[in-house]
Amino acid sequence: MNQWNRLRKLWHSGLRLIATTTAILIGAAFVVVAIVGLVIQDWLLAVGAFVTGGPLLAASIGLVCSAINEPGMTLCTSEAEIKAFMREFISQGSAVHIASYRLSWVRGDEAIQSFLTTAVRGGKEVTLFAGSADDVTHSLASQGIRVVIYSPQVIDPPRFTFLNLGRRGAEKIAVAREGLPNHWIDVYNDKHHPQIIALAREYIRQVEGTT
């Protein structure tokens, strides 16, 4: 993993929260000093503290507000990390739609296949979208997993996992971008990203209706 991606992973995994919280506290302290300067009529102190702390506090609050609307971001640098993420993400939903096309993370991995079939036996609804039927998809289908084969017109479908389709307030989607070793997964929810959720929901319906 290069240093830039290492820094991005640290930033999204908690460093941003620490940095913005620290900046807000520092900015608030400067504002308090500015107020004290006004009270004691030390205009130089008041203006200096406000000029320093005001922009810092405003920028920090703006960063917090923008972060709220950003998707959750996870960097996976190996197949093992991708599979660990998928297990954790899938476990959060009662209905799961996985658009993978090649199902590369499922093929050849009996542990993942067992995880999916166990999830179905535990009451989850699992739907896999694949580019073609083969022994793997037939085996999964025989275990209760719903398999949908893409229409031949679909050449380069998106890769995502959708949780809780139709359950407003609980819908989430994990979207894969870039390939290994810098495989980023963005997680959107219907509270902050309703447009993304709506597009994914419609995509699922279109694929299911045209196969």
Wavefront OBJ file of the C-alpha trace (Angstrom):
o trace
v 0.000 0.000 0.000
v 1.491 3.360 -0.962
v 1.791 6.136 1.599
v -1.054 8.198 0.121
v -3.555 5.348 0.456
v -2.226 4.557 3.922
v -2.929 8.149 4.950
v -6.401 8.046 3.376
v -7.204 4.838 5.255
v -6.083 6.369 8.545
v -8.060 9.537 7.805
v -11.328 7.699 7.191
v -10.821 5.188 9.998
v -10.704 7.773 12.774
v -7.978 10.329 12.197
v -10.502 12.772 10.702
v -12.671 12.613 13.807
v -9.684 13.238 16.082
v -8.408 16.110 13.924
v -11.773 17.866 13.599
v -12.585 17.455 17.294
v -9.209 18.927 18.237
v -9.643 21.805 15.786
v -13.136 22.577 17.118
v -11.847 22.667 20.688
v -8.950 24.942 19.746
v -11.232 27.209 17.725
v -13.733 27.378 20.575
v -10.929 28.256 22.997
v -9.851 31.158 20.771
v -13.440 32.399 20.589
v -13.663 32.298 24.397
v -10.428 34.309 24.577
v -11.916 36.813 22.135
v -14.989 37.195 24.323
v -12.786 37.711 27.377
v -10.853 40.352 25.437
v -14.099 42.195 24.691
v -15.140 42.027 28.340
v -11.847 43.480 29.578
v -11.734 45.833 26.578
v -8.454 44.470 25.300
v -9.302 45.039 21.645
v -6.023 43.687 20.297
v -6.516 40.425 22.186
v -10.161 40.188 21.133
v -9.529 40.835 17.443
v -6.449 38.611 17.288
v -8.196 35.699 18.998
v -11.311 36.048 16.868
v -9.362 36.300 13.602
v -7.436 33.168 14.556
v -10.184 31.099 16.151
v -13.224 32.112 14.111
v -12.108 30.694 10.735
v -10.679 27.591 12.415
v -13.950 26.896 14.216
v -16.040 27.559 11.095
v -13.840 25.359 8.912
v -13.925 22.530 11.461
v -17.705 22.629 11.759
v -17.969 22.685 7.958
v -15.710 19.634 7.752
v -17.896 17.787 10.259
v -21.057 18.652 8.312
v -19.541 17.505 5.011
v -18.276 14.288 6.612
v -21.812 13.444 7.728
v -22.923 13.335 4.086
v -19.900 11.399 2.840
v -20.151 7.637 2.408
v -18.283 5.421 4.792
v -15.028 4.411 3.113
v -13.042 1.217 3.614
v -9.768 0.349 1.899
v -9.126 -3.350 1.252
v -5.657 -4.332 0.105
v -6.169 -8.095 -0.163
v -8.814 -10.681 -0.996
v -8.932 -11.624 2.692
v -9.855 -8.045 3.667
v -12.553 -7.900 0.975
v -14.095 -11.141 2.217
v -13.925 -10.012 5.840
v -15.709 -6.792 4.888
v -18.384 -8.698 2.965
v -19.062 -11.033 5.879
v -19.455 -8.125 8.281
v -21.583 -6.069 5.882
v -23.894 -8.911 4.881
v -24.462 -9.817 8.523
v -26.132 -6.417 9.026
v -29.050 -7.090 6.660
v -32.033 -9.398 6.486
v -32.240 -9.204 2.682
v -29.065 -9.034 0.578
v -28.612 -8.407 -3.142
v -25.047 -8.924 -4.400
v -24.195 -7.660 -7.893
v -20.816 -9.142 -8.684
v -21.109 -10.526 -12.253
v -18.032 -12.814 -12.062
v -18.486 -13.706 -8.381
v -14.692 -13.893 -8.142
v -14.762 -13.490 -4.351
v -17.141 -16.475 -4.064
v -15.660 -18.924 -6.562
v -13.076 -21.264 -5.128
v -13.794 -20.205 -1.553
v -15.853 -22.783 0.284
v -15.787 -20.675 3.476
v -17.576 -17.788 1.762
v -20.044 -20.141 0.065
v -20.741 -21.764 3.424
v -21.206 -18.317 4.986
v -23.833 -17.404 2.369
v -25.732 -20.660 2.656
v -25.639 -20.442 6.459
v -27.053 -16.926 6.213
v -29.968 -18.268 4.154
v -30.606 -21.044 6.625
v -30.591 -18.379 9.339
v -33.481 -16.550 7.672
v -31.734 -14.070 5.384
v -32.797 -13.568 1.777
v -29.698 -13.683 -0.440
v -29.759 -12.863 -4.151
v -26.662 -13.115 -6.343
v -26.353 -11.486 -9.759
v -23.894 -13.382 -11.956
v -22.768 -13.160 -15.553
v -23.315 -16.839 -16.290
v -24.555 -20.031 -14.712
v -22.110 -22.757 -13.748
v -21.541 -25.412 -11.086
v -20.993 -22.759 -8.398
v -24.224 -20.892 -9.080
v -26.160 -24.157 -9.365
v -24.753 -25.333 -6.041
v -25.624 -22.054 -4.318
v -29.103 -22.076 -5.812
v -29.669 -25.598 -4.504
v -28.864 -24.281 -1.020
v -31.626 -21.675 -1.162
v -29.708 -18.709 -2.592
v -31.532 -16.913 -5.394
v -29.291 -16.559 -8.456
v -30.110 -14.077 -11.227
v -28.130 -14.251 -14.457
v -27.425 -10.930 -16.133
v -28.870 -10.141 -19.528
v -26.332 -10.680 -22.349
v -26.502 -6.937 -23.055
v -24.855 -6.163 -19.711
v -21.130 -5.847 -20.458
v -19.607 -4.065 -17.486
v -22.144 -4.001 -14.638
v -21.442 -2.183 -11.372
v -20.243 -4.104 -8.328
v -22.303 -3.492 -5.219
v -24.057 -5.164 -2.310
v -27.490 -3.881 -1.324
v -29.000 -4.524 2.101
v -32.668 -4.525 3.086
v -34.262 -3.705 -0.257
v -37.595 -1.948 0.303
v -37.103 -1.457 4.046
v -37.081 2.327 4.205
v -34.766 3.603 6.904
v -32.659 0.438 6.843
v -31.398 0.303 3.250
v -27.627 0.415 2.746
v -25.373 -0.184 -0.203
v -21.669 -0.971 -0.451
v -20.145 0.037 -3.797
v -16.774 -1.279 -4.918
v -14.350 0.909 -6.834
v -10.824 0.390 -8.075
v -9.099 -2.962 -7.975
v -6.602 -4.558 -5.677
v -4.338 -3.595 -4.033
v -6.288 -0.332 -3.607
v -9.832 -1.681 -3.484
v -12.058 1.010 -1.970
v -15.584 0.217 -0.788
v -18.003 3.105 -0.214
v -21.055 2.540 1.995
v -24.168 4.684 1.428
v -27.391 4.781 3.436
v -30.902 5.967 2.616
v -30.807 8.746 5.213
v -27.896 10.692 3.742
v -27.727 9.291 0.194
v -31.297 8.665 -1.004
v -30.384 9.252 -4.670
v -27.715 6.536 -4.646
v -30.075 4.114 -2.915
v -32.846 4.887 -5.416
v -30.539 4.286 -8.393
v -29.339 0.950 -7.003
v -32.903 -0.107 -6.191
v -34.007 0.692 -9.740
v -30.985 -1.088 -11.207
v -31.888 -4.258 -9.305
v -35.460 -4.090 -10.555
v -34.345 -3.539 -14.138
v -31.919 -6.495 -14.062
v -34.508 -8.765 -12.464
v -37.074 -7.695 -15.049
v -34.905 -8.136 -18.162
v -33.214 -11.458 -17.519
l 1 2 3 4 5 6 7 8 9 10 11 12 13 14 15 16 17 18 19 20 21 22 23 24 25 26 27 28 29 30 31 32 33 34 35 36 37 38 39 40 41 42 43 44 45 46 47 48 49 50 51 52 53 54 55 56 57 58 59 60 61 62 63 64 65 66 67 68 69 70 71 72 73 74 75 76 77 78 79 80 81 82 83 84 85 86 87 88 89 90 91 92 93 94 95 96 97 98 99 100 101 102 103 104 105 106 107 108 109 110 111 112 113 114 115 116 117 118 119 120 121 122 123 124 125 126 127 128 129 130 131 132 133 134 135 136 137 138 139 140 141 142 143 144 145 146 147 148 149 150 151 152 153 154 155 156 157 158 159 160 161 162 163 164 165 166 167 168 169 170 171 172 173 174 175 176 177 178 179 180 181 182 183 184 185 186 187 188 189 190 191 192 193 194 195 196 197 198 199 200 201 202 203 204 205 206 207 208 209 210 211
